[in-house]
Amino acid sequence: VYKRQYRMRAVAPEESLTYSFGCVEGGHEPNIIPEELTFAGTARCTKNEDGLSFRTVMKEIIEHTCRMYECTAEFVEDQYFPVTVNTRECVDLARKAVRENCGTEALDSNCPMWMATETFSITESIYPGVFFFTGIYDETVGSGSGHHTPAFDIGEKGLVTGVAAALSFVLAALKEKPKCNSFQPADLESMLKLIE
């Protein structure tokens, strides 16, 4: 059991969780203490329980720090998405369908874990499914830069392959109707915790 203190105490050290503050605003003059300070950021994790635990710890730290300095804190959360978890049976069927219809060269299963915010995670916490990336790297048009950077662009040819891959999976799923024994739908209480 980890005591509720900071990142390494809220989340086991061997698990992945990152957080960053991309915006800090407070005051305009160097010799005047501002009445308010606003900061904003994001946190990303690979397990829902780690995200919820860290969220609790972060709020406790901020509240206790504010009390110590006779301040108050207001939390504004505009989004909280669960971790995206693919259903094993859907992954296997998607691989098979893409290989058969798009060719083996259209499939690269060596994609490293990617810590991004994805709304599809809400769907996959209720229904079995598979989330996969469409390659957009294309040197001829200069695409392939990191997301959220000024140089980001899309190699649109990759979108054609992405649509073909998605349709291949859908048609295979309609035909084979896989039984998803590995799918564990989120219970209502867990989902409500994510959006409260």
Secondary structure, DSSP 4 states (H G I P E B T S, - for coil): ---SSSHHHHS-TTS-EEEEEEEEE--S-TTS--S--EEEEEEEESSHHHHHHHHHHHHHHHHHHHHHTT-----------PPP---HHHHHHHHHHHHHHH-GGG----PPP-----THHHHHTTS-----PPP--BTTTTB-PPTTSTT----THHHHHHHHHHHHHHHHHHHH----TT--PPPHHHHHHHH-
